[in-house]
Amino acid sequence: MDADPANISFRPLARGDLPMLHEWIGRTHVAAWWKGPSELADIEIEYLPVIAGTSSTKAYIVSLGEVQIGFMQVYVVMGSGDGWWEDEKDSGARGIDQFIADAHRLDRGLGTAMITAFVNQLFEDPAVTKVQTDPSPDNLRAIRCYTKAGFSSAGLIITPDGPAVLMLCVR
C-alpha cells in the first residue's frame, strides 16, 4: 500500500489496546520523542478517561488498510491545563500528538499521510479553526513531516516538556 491519505483510517482507542500502546511507547524511536506516560499503569490512568469519554482528549489507533500502524490523539487547546497553552483564547484550536509504531515504516510518507487525513477529518467540523502541534526542535523528521502536511512554523516556544516548535495548520 502507498501512503495515500485515503488508505488511512482511525478508530477510537479501546481498553484492549492499552497493552499494545504501552509496547509501542516503549520502542526506541517512539520513546525518544514521546513525553506521555510510559508505564502501563500510568497509560491506563491517562487513557481510561479518554476511552470512557470523560476527557476532552480523543485517542485513536491508526491503520493503513487492515494493519495498525500508529497512534493519534487530539485535544481542545484552550483550557487544556497543566501549564499548556494558557494564553490560547480560540475555542476552535485543536492540538495533536501522534507516532508511527514501527521504525521500518518511517521515512515512507506515512506520517504525512496520517496527519493529512486526520487534519482533513478535524476540519470537517466547522468549529475547528486551527490544528497545532509542538515537536521538539531536535525532531527534524517530525518538523519536515508536519511541513509536508501543510503546517507552518510559528516559532520556538517553551512548553511544560521543554523547548518546542509551535506548528500550525489553519483552516
Summary of the structure (lengths in Angstrom):
residues: 171
radius of gyration: 15.1
end to end distance: 28.8
largest distance: 41.8
contacts: 482
relative contact order: 0.15
helix: 33%
strand: 31%
